[in-house]
């Protein structure tokens, strides 16, 4: 595993010409933040050894790196999902490569369904914890001790200091930032109303089809992580209408500027 990680990191480092400080994973419809990057360098995943191509709607499937808010950043403009047929290990691989590049903070964003009945479409939620309901874990199989421990502690998978900083930046910008528990669901079908009622009983506030594998991989390799959900729709059964992927992208596009400003302000301070 270590050899493959180092090979991919070497290719990226050669193409970039610098070591990034902060990494940002941009979820469905949220790829516009990459347009704020100065002196951008574009690197499609398909040109990196060990990387798989992203096929999800709203995901460009490439790295965009450069300067943002005075920091050297690298953005994943699109991520890999379990429902696309990628293995958990393939989903975790980019996170491990980012760690090898010397990144010292990882920002995960996603589009999610609102489970908490007090939430509204367009809300931003700071993830304080997660429930893995995907039926798989990226750490299964042989473990490479040079990457991380066999048994990985998840108590602070979402770094308390980074969460506090993001909340502070949101308050300074006048952005309402909710906090809650995110449940990772395999997909690609949306959840049933019965499942959403069950998730609410478990204390879930938002549900989506990403983020959890990346957060686990980051905790495993010791990469401090903060994560945020944009509530792009209310989950099944909350409103009397069918769920639609176009609504997710539409809401993400409408609220993207708020999220972009928040992440930019956070990067400036991290």
N, C-alpha and C positions, 0 to 999 in steps of 0.2 A: 504493500500500500504506500509506504513512504516514497519509494522510487517513483511511482506514478504521480504522486502529489508534487514532488520536486521537479519532475519533468514538465508538468503543466505550468507550475509557477515560473520556471525558467523561461518558457515561451512567452508568457504574459509579461514578465519583467523586461525581456528583450524588446518587445513591441512597445511597451509604455515608456521605457527609459527612466522610470522613477519608481520608488516604492510607495504605494498608497498608504494613507493613515487610517482612513475610514471607508468602510464598504456599506453600500446601500442596496437592498434587494427591493425592486419596484414591482408591486403586484398588478393585478388586472386593471387596465385603464389608467395606471399611475405612472407610466413611463415618461411623462412629460418633464419630470424633474431633470432628466438627462439633458434637456435643452438648455438648462441653466449652467451647465458645466462649461468653463472657459478652456480654450485650447484642447478641445476634445480629441481623444484617440478612440477609434471604434475597432472592436475585435469580436467578430462573430464566434459563437461557441464552437461551431464546426471546425474552426481553425486551431483549436486547442486540443492537444492529445488528452484522451480520457473524458472529454466533455460530450454530452448529448445535446441534440437540437431541441429547442422548445417549440411545441406545436399549439399551445393554448391561445385562444383569441385574446388580442390585446397585449401579447408578449412578443417583443422584437427578437429575442433570442440572441443577445450580444452584450458584451461589456462596453461601457462608455466610461472613460477615465479622463481626469484632468483636474482643474482647480475649481473648488466650490467654497465660497465663504472663507477664502484664504487657506484652505486645507487641500491636501492631495487626496482625491477620492476616486473610488472605482464603483460604478453602479452596475448591477445586474439588471439590464432592461428586459425583464422577463425571467421567469424561473422554471424549474422542472417540477412536474406534479406526478404523484403516484398514479392518478387515473389515466395519464398518458401512456402508461405501460413501462415507465422507468422504474428501476428498482430503488429501494430506499438508499442503497449504497451509492447509486448514481446521483440521487438527489443531494446526498450529503457531500459528495466529492467537491463541488465548487466552494463550499464553506471551508473545507479543510485546506483547499488551495489558497483561499483568501488569508487564512491564518499563516500559511507558509510564506506569503508575500509580505508579512509583517504588519498586517492590518491590526489596529488595537481596539477597534470598536465596530460592531456590526449592527446596522439598522435594518430591521425587517418590516415591510409594509404589506398589507393585503386588503383585498375587498372581502367583506364578510356579511353574513346575514344576522340581523338583530334578533336575539332570543329574549333578552331582557325587555319586558313590556314597557319599561320606562324609556327605552331608547327610541330614536327616530331616525328615519333615513337621512343620511348626510352627517350623522354624528361621527366623531373620532373617538376611538377607545384605546387607551394605553393597556397593553396586555400585562397583567400582573402574574398570571399563571396559565397553564394549559392542561387540557385532558386529551390524551392520545387515544382517539377512537378510530384510528386507521387500520388497526389490526396487524400492524407491523412496526418495526423499529430499525433505524439505520445502523444500530450497533450490533445487530445479530451477525453471527458468523465469526470467523477468526478475528482476534483483536491484535492490532499493532501497538505495542506499548509506547513506541516512539511518537504516536499520534495522540493517544489518550489512554486512560485506565480501563481495565476490563469492566468494572462496575462504576458507572458514572453517576455522581450525585447531581440531582436536579433541583435542589432546594432553592438555589438562586440562579436558575437558568436565565431569567430576565433580570439583569444586573440592577440591584437597588439604587446604586449611585446614578446610573444612566437614566433610570426611570424618574428619579427625583429631578435630574437636570432637564429632561424633556418636559416634565410637568411645570417646571419653573419657566421655561421658555414659552410654553403655551399660555401661562398666566400673563406673562409680559406682553404677549401679542394679542391678548384678549380673546384667545381661542378656548372654547369649552372642551375640555379633554376628559372624557369619562374613563373610568378604570374598570377592568373586569377580567373574567376568565374566558379564554378562547378554547373551543373544542375543534380539534382537527378531524375531519370526516373524509373518508376515502373518495367519494364521488365516483363518476361524474354526475350521477343522478343527484338531484337535490334531496334533502331530507324529507321524510314524511311528517305530517302534523303530529302523529303519535310520537315519533322520535324527538321532535322539538319539545313536546311536553315533557318527555323523559329527561332530556338534556336540561331543561329549566329546573326540574326537580334536583338534578345533580349540582346546581349552582352555576350553570353555564350562562354567559352573557352574550356571546357571539359565536358563530360557527362558520367554518370555511374549509377549504380543501388544500391548504398549504401550511407553511410556517413551522408547524410542529417538527417535521424531520430536520429542518435547518436549525431550529433552536436546540434540538438534542445533539446534533453534530457539533454545534458551536460550544455547548457545555462540555462535551467530551474532549475537545481539543483546547479548551481554555480560552475561547474568544468571547470577551464580554459583549452581551447582546441586549438590545432594547427592541421592542416590537409594538406596532400600532396597527389597528384595524380601522378601515373606513367602512361604516355601515352603509352598504349600497342598496340593501333591500331588507325588509323584515322577513324573518324566516317563515317557513311553511305553516299555515294555519293561523298566523297572527292577523293577517288581512285576508279578506275574501277575494283573492285573486291568485292566478297562477304565477309561479316564479318564471322569470325570463332573463336569460343571459344578457340580452340587449339592455335591460334596465340596469344591470350591474355596471356595464361600460358607460352608459349615459350618466349615472349618478357619479361615477368616478371622475368622468370628465368635468362635471359641474363643480365638484368639490376639490378637484386636484390642486388648484392654486393655493388653497388654504393649507393642505398637507405639504405642498412643496415649500411654502414659506416657513412652516413649522420645522421641517427637516433641515432646511438651510440654516435657520437660526440655531438649531441644535448642533449642527456640524461646526458652526463658528465657535461654539463654546466647549466642545468636547475635548 
